[in-house]
Amino acid sequence: MATTAKEPHVVIVGGGFGGLNAAKALRNAPVRVTLIDRTNHHLFQPLLYQVATASLSPADIAVPIRSVLSRQRNVRVLLGEVTSVDLAGRRITVDADTMKYDYLILAVGAANNYFGHDEWARFAPALKNLDEALTIRERMLLAFEAAEREADPAARRRLLTFVVIGGGATGVEMAGAFAELARYILERDFRSLDASLSRVLLVEIGQRILQAFPESLSASAEEQLTSLGVEVIKGRRFRTIDEQGVEFEDGERLPAATVIWAAGVRGTPLARALGVELDRIGRVKVEPDCSLPGHPSAFAIGDMAMLRDRNGVEVPGLSPAAIQEGRFVARCILGDLAGRPRGQFAYRDKGTMATIGRSRAIARVGHLQMSGTIAWLAWLGVHVLFLIGFKNRFAVMFAWMWQYITFKRGARLITGHTARAALPAAAPAASPPAPRPAARSAVADAVSGGA
């Protein structure tokens, strides 16, 4: 529908699950919608680890935001970064420009949390966006290539050691994918490498992995990881991470060329700049209708928000929750325009899943608990269903089917001018290349991580 400048202006910051669904829910509303994102694509982050481990290509899990909303005539899409918000004046700053709003929906996700040791990011990249996924993929593949040429056994073992820090869903999925690569790819494609020399370690500071799941499913996941050859280390703290690997608090060193950080998130700089109350990890504490306290025209949803719904349940940082919040906030705005009360958000828990590897997964849907092949099939179906666009669904289904039949991964490309320089001739302590620079500075660092 056409819009006029007199209609209320709804500004949405972030094109992830929450922001995109809020925009789509306002399709037929008498409002002008401006959606701003620091990238031009919506990213299906639950499958981002498959880009990092060479199962899928970036285009398989990302789609241009303009393409998704191209038929929605009341939406304008802008590529930019929101650097400040004036809640009292209802204004935002986008790069160097100022924009007024009647309603504001903040859905900028979360940032990586290194718990006061941001210097570790250089040696242990996290997984929140495509740049980070491609950095991890490049480091992993370069480690294989360097090990193929390495004559020193100790240096080769270090190159073939992969450490994943954090026993949540992302860490478990990454560890399982690395183990499958070592098992099915190394011996077939690399003539000088023995898969038995490779090590994949999952380090969790707590007493069990996947703490969001029931203990029985957590134990099942650990058993499935162990069957793949993953070494699960629990209840140990580490002192430092550097180019040589990880050092634990007791002084033990774990030499590793590839270390991945999957240990936590925190609020973004934009959340901290709002001047409202935050929780201990920097998320915005919002009202039951998702609005900012004292500012009913501004909302925060997804990973950037700490929300207890009308039943007292703390809403988890998952994509289904962000989708529900985005649609709920759109209904609140429509209710305001029609003179109806907003009501309070109620989270509908549709279950949680984590995949571990080929025919290995766990799932909880209501009171039903599944593990193994049946959970894996359920995980496949749900993730294909939630992908945006027929092309992406077809591409992902075909890639998974091909990998299942052939045990091959087709996205194992090393690109860029650093590839040759990163291959050591005979250097036991060779380190992988530095991370790629971020596309832009980090206001919406984790836009698609459930936000």
C-alpha positions in Angstrom: 0.0 0.0 0.0 1.2 3.5 -0.7 2.1 5.8 2.3 2.3 9.5 2.9 4.7 11.6 5.0 1.8 12.2 7.4 1.6 8.6 8.5 3.4 7.5 11.6 7.0 6.6 11.0 8.2 3.3 12.4 12.0 2.9 12.4 13.4 -0.6 12.8 17.1 -1.0 13.5 18.3 -4.5 12.6 17.2 -6.9 9.9 17.5 -10.1 11.8 14.7 -12.4 12.9 13.0 -9.9 15.1 13.4 -6.8 13.0 12.4 -8.5 9.7 9.3 -10.1 11.2 8.2 -6.8 12.7 8.5 -5.1 9.3 6.6 -7.9 7.6 3.8 -7.7 10.2 3.3 -4.1 9.4 2.7 -4.9 5.7 -0.9 -3.5 5.6 -0.5 -1.0 8.4 -1.1 2.8 7.7 2.5 3.6 8.6 5.8 4.3 7.0 8.5 1.8 7.9 12.3 2.4 7.6 14.5 -0.7 8.2 18.1 0.1 8.9 20.9 -2.5 9.0 24.7 -2.4 8.9 24.7 -5.2 6.3 22.5 -5.7 3.3 21.4 -9.2 4.1 19.3 -11.2 6.5 21.4 -14.0 8.0 20.0 -17.3 9.1 22.4 -17.6 12.0 21.5 -21.1 13.3 23.3 -22.5 10.3 26.2 -20.1 10.4 28.5 -22.8 11.9 28.0 -24.8 8.7 29.5 -21.9 6.7 32.4 -21.9 9.1 33.0 -25.6 8.7 32.7 -25.6 4.9 29.3 -27.4 4.7 27.4 -24.5 3.1 28.3 -21.4 1.2 27.4 -17.9 2.6 24.7 -17.3 0.0 22.9 -20.5 1.1 22.0 -18.9 4.5 21.8 -15.2 3.6 19.3 -13.3 1.5 19.3 -9.5 0.6 16.9 -7.6 2.9 15.7 -5.5 0.0 14.7 -8.7 -1.9 12.7 -10.0 1.1 10.8 -6.8 1.4 10.7 -5.7 -2.2 6.9 -6.2 -2.6 6.1 -4.3 0.6 5.5 -0.8 -0.6 5.4 0.9 2.8 9.0 -0.2 3.7 12.2 1.6 2.9 15.5 -0.3 3.5 18.7 1.6 4.3 22.2 0.4 4.6 23.7 2.2 7.6 24.7 2.2 11.2 22.8 3.8 14.0 25.3 5.5 16.2 23.0 7.2 18.8 19.4 7.4 19.9 17.7 10.4 21.5 14.8 8.8 23.2 13.3 12.0 24.6 13.5 13.8 21.2 12.5 10.6 19.2 15.6 10.9 16.9 18.3 8.6 15.8 21.6 9.2 14.2 22.4 7.1 11.2 26.0 7.5 10.2 26.1 11.3 9.9 22.4 11.8 9.3 19.5 12.4 11.8 16.2 10.7 11.4 13.0 11.3 13.4 10.6 8.5 14.4 7.2 8.0 15.9 8.0 4.4 16.9 11.4 2.8 17.3 12.1 -1.0 17.3 15.7 -1.8 18.3 16.7 -5.3 17.2 20.5 -5.2 17.0 21.2 -8.5 18.7 24.2 -9.0 21.0 28.0 -8.8 20.8 30.6 -11.4 21.6 31.6 -11.5 25.3 35.2 -12.3 26.1 34.7 -11.5 29.8 37.2 -8.7 30.0 39.8 -10.3 27.7 38.9 -8.7 24.3 42.5 -9.3 23.2 41.6 -13.0 22.9 39.4 -12.2 19.9 42.6 -12.1 17.8 43.4 -15.7 18.5 39.9 -17.2 19.2 37.4 -15.7 16.7 33.7 -16.0 17.6 30.8 -16.8 15.4 28.2 -14.0 14.9 28.4 -13.0 11.3 29.6 -14.1 7.9 33.0 -12.3 8.2 33.7 -14.3 11.3 32.5 -17.6 9.8 34.7 -17.1 6.7 37.7 -16.3 9.0 37.1 -19.6 10.9 36.8 -21.5 7.7 40.0 -20.0 6.3 41.9 -20.8 9.5 40.7 -24.4 9.6 41.5 -25.1 5.9 44.9 -23.4 6.2 45.7 -25.5 9.2 45.0 -28.7 7.1 47.1 -27.4 4.3 50.0 -26.5 6.6 49.9 -29.9 8.3 50.1 -31.6 4.9 53.5 -30.0 4.4 54.8 -30.1 8.0 57.5 -32.6 8.8 57.8 -32.1 12.5 55.3 -34.4 14.4 54.7 -31.9 17.3 54.0 -29.0 14.9 51.7 -31.2 12.9 49.7 -32.3 16.0 49.3 -28.6 16.9 48.0 -27.8 13.5 45.5 -30.6 13.7 44.2 -29.6 17.1 41.0 -27.7 17.2 39.7 -26.2 20.5 36.1 -24.9 20.9 35.5 -22.9 24.0 31.9 -22.9 25.3 29.6 -25.9 25.7 26.4 -24.2 24.5 24.6 -25.1 21.2 27.1 -23.3 19.0 30.1 -24.8 20.7 28.6 -28.3 20.5 27.7 -27.9 16.8 31.1 -26.6 15.9 33.0 -29.4 17.8 30.9 -32.0 16.1 31.5 -30.5 12.7 35.2 -30.3 13.2 35.3 -34.0 14.3 33.4 -35.0 11.2 35.8 -33.1 9.0 38.8 -34.9 10.6 37.1 -38.3 10.3 35.7 -38.1 6.7 37.8 -35.5 4.9 41.4 -35.7 6.1 42.3 -39.2 5.1 40.5 -39.0 1.8 41.8 -35.7 0.5 45.2 -35.3 2.2 47.8 -37.9 1.4 50.2 -37.2 4.3 47.6 -36.8 7.1 46.4 -39.4 9.5 42.9 -38.6 11.0 44.0 -40.3 14.2 46.5 -37.5 14.8 43.8 -34.8 14.9 42.2 -33.7 18.1 38.9 -31.8 18.7 38.4 -30.5 22.2 35.2 -28.9 23.6 36.0 -26.8 26.8 33.1 -25.9 29.1 33.7 -24.0 32.3 30.5 -25.5 33.9 29.9 -29.0 35.0 27.9 -30.1 31.9 27.4 -29.0 28.3 24.2 -27.7 26.9 22.9 -26.5 30.3 19.7 -25.1 28.7 18.6 -28.7 28.1 17.5 -31.4 30.6 20.4 -33.3 32.1 19.5 -36.5 30.3 19.7 -34.8 26.9 23.0 -33.1 27.9 24.4 -36.5 28.8 23.2 -37.9 25.5 24.8 -35.1 23.6 28.1 -35.7 25.4 28.0 -39.4 24.5 27.3 -38.6 20.9 30.2 -36.1 20.8 32.5 -38.7 22.3 31.5 -41.3 19.7 32.7 -38.8 17.1 36.1 -38.5 18.9 35.5 -35.1 20.6 37.2 -34.7 23.9 34.9 -32.9 26.3 36.6 -31.0 29.1 34.3 -29.7 31.8 34.8 -27.6 34.9 38.2 -26.2 34.0 39.2 -22.5 33.7 41.8 -21.1 31.4 44.4 -18.4 32.0 45.1 -17.2 28.6 44.7 -17.7 24.8 47.4 -16.9 22.4 48.8 -17.8 19.0 50.1 -21.1 20.4 46.8 -22.3 21.9 45.2 -22.3 25.3 46.7 -22.3 28.8 44.6 -23.5 31.8 44.7 -22.0 35.3 46.8 -25.0 36.6 49.5 -24.1 34.1 48.8 -26.9 31.6 49.2 -25.7 28.0 47.1 -27.1 25.1 48.9 -26.4 21.8 46.4 -25.7 19.1 46.4 -23.8 15.8 42.6 -23.2 15.7 40.7 -21.9 18.7 37.0 -20.9 18.5 35.1 -18.8 21.0 31.5 -19.8 21.7 31.3 -18.9 25.4 28.9 -16.1 25.7 27.4 -12.8 24.5 26.9 -9.3 25.9 25.0 -6.1 25.1 26.0 -4.0 22.2 27.5 -0.4 22.5 24.2 1.0 21.3 22.4 -0.7 24.2 24.8 0.8 26.6 24.4 4.2 25.1 20.6 4.3 25.6 20.8 5.4 29.2 18.3 2.8 30.4 18.7 0.0 32.9 20.7 -3.0 31.8 21.2 -6.5 33.2 24.6 -8.0 34.2 25.6 -8.8 30.6 24.4 -5.5 29.1 21.0 -6.4 27.8 18.2 -3.8 28.0 15.6 -4.5 30.7 12.3 -4.0 28.9 8.7 -3.8 30.1 6.3 -6.8 29.5 5.2 -5.1 26.3 8.8 -5.0 25.1 9.0 -1.2 25.4 11.8 0.7 27.1 11.0 1.9 30.7 9.6 5.4 30.5 9.6 5.4 26.7 6.5 3.6 25.4 7.3 4.6 21.7 10.6 2.7 21.8 11.0 -1.1 21.9 13.9 -3.5 22.2 13.6 -7.1 21.1 15.6 -10.2 20.5 19.1 -10.8 22.0 19.5 -7.2 23.0 16.5 -7.4 25.4 16.1 -8.9 28.8 12.4 -9.7 29.0 10.2 -11.6 31.5 6.8 -12.3 29.9 3.4 -12.2 31.5 4.0 -15.6 33.0 7.2 -14.6 34.7 9.3 -16.6 32.2 12.6 -15.1 31.1 12.5 -15.2 27.3 15.5 -17.0 25.9 17.8 -15.6 23.2 16.5 -17.8 20.4 15.3 -17.1 16.9 11.7 -18.2 17.6 11.5 -15.9 20.6 12.8 -12.9 18.5 10.2 -13.7 15.7 7.4 -13.8 18.3 8.6 -10.5 19.8 8.8 -8.8 16.4 5.3 -9.7 15.5 4.0 -8.8 19.0 5.6 -5.3 18.9 4.0 -4.7 15.4 0.6 -5.6 17.0 1.3 -3.2 19.8 1.8 -0.4 17.3 -1.3 -1.3 15.4 -3.2 -1.4 18.7 -1.9 2.1 19.6 -3.2 3.5 16.3 -6.6 1.8 16.8 -6.8 2.9 20.5 -6.6 -0.6 21.9 -4.5 -1.6 25.0 -1.2 -3.3 24.2 -1.3 -6.3 26.6 1.8 -8.2 27.6 4.1 -10.5 25.7 3.7 -14.3 26.3 6.4 -16.6 25.0 5.3 -19.8 23.3 8.1 -22.3 23.8 8.3 -24.4 20.6 11.3 -26.4 21.9 15.0 -26.3 21.4 17.4 -28.4 19.3 21.1 -28.9 18.9 22.8 -31.0 16.2 26.0 -32.8 16.9 26.8 -34.4 13.6 25.7 -36.8 11.0 22.5 -38.6 12.4 23.4 -37.1 15.8 21.3 -34.5 17.6 19.2 -33.8 20.6 15.8 -32.1 20.8 13.2 -31.0 23.4 9.7 -30.2 22.2 7.4 -29.7 25.1 7.6 -32.8 27.3 9.0 -34.8 24.4 12.7 -35.5 24.4 14.6 -37.0 21.4 18.1 -37.9 20.6 20.0 -39.5 17.8 18.7 -39.9 14.3 15.1 -39.0 15.0 16.2 -35.7 16.6 18.6 -35.1 13.7 15.8 -35.5 11.2 13.6 -33.1 13.2 16.4 -30.6 13.3 16.9 -30.8 9.5 13.2 -30.3 8.8 12.8 -27.3 11.2 15.9 -25.5 9.9 14.9 -25.9 6.2 11.4 -24.7 7.0 12.6 -21.5 8.7 15.0 -20.5 5.9 13.8 -17.6 3.9 13.3 -18.1 0.2 12.7 -21.2 -2.0 16.2 -21.0 -3.5 17.9 -21.1 -0.1 15.8 -24.0 1.0 16.5 -26.0 -2.2 20.3 -25.2 -2.0 20.6 -26.3 1.6 18.6 -29.5 1.1 20.6 -30.4 -1.9 23.9 -29.7 -0.1 22.9 -31.8 2.9 21.7 -34.6 0.7 25.0 -34.6 -1.3 27.1 -34.6 1.8 25.1 -37.4 3.4 25.6 -39.6 0.3 29.2 -38.7 -0.6 30.7 -37.6 2.7 32.0 -34.6 0.8 31.9 -30.9 1.7 31.7 -28.5 -1.3 32.5 -25.1 0.2 36.2 -25.7 1.1 37.6 -22.6 -0.6 40.5 -20.6 0.6 40.3 -17.1 -0.9 42.3 -13.8 -0.6 45.9 -12.9 -1.0 47.0 -14.2 2.4 46.6 -17.9 1.5 50.1 -18.5 0.2 51.7 -16.3 2.8 49.9 -18.2 5.6 51.4 -21.5 4.6 54.5 -22.2 6.6 57.3 -24.1 4.9 58.6 -25.7 8.1 57.5 -23.6 11.1 56.3 -25.6 14.1 54.7 -22.5 15.6 53.0 -21.3 12.5 50.0 -19.3 13.3 46.9 -18.9 11.2 46.1 -15.5 9.5 44.7 -12.6 11.4 40.9 -12.3 11.4 39.3 -10.4 8.6 38.4 -6.8 9.5 34.8 -6.3 10.3 32.6 -4.9 7.6 31.8 -1.9 9.7 31.9 -1.0 13.4 29.8 -3.0 15.8 26.5 -1.5 16.5 24.5 -4.4 15.2 27.3 -7.0 15.6 24.8 -9.8 16.1 21.8 -8.6 14.2 20.7 -12.0 13.2 21.5 -13.9 16.3 17.9 -14.1 17.3 17.3 -10.4 17.0 
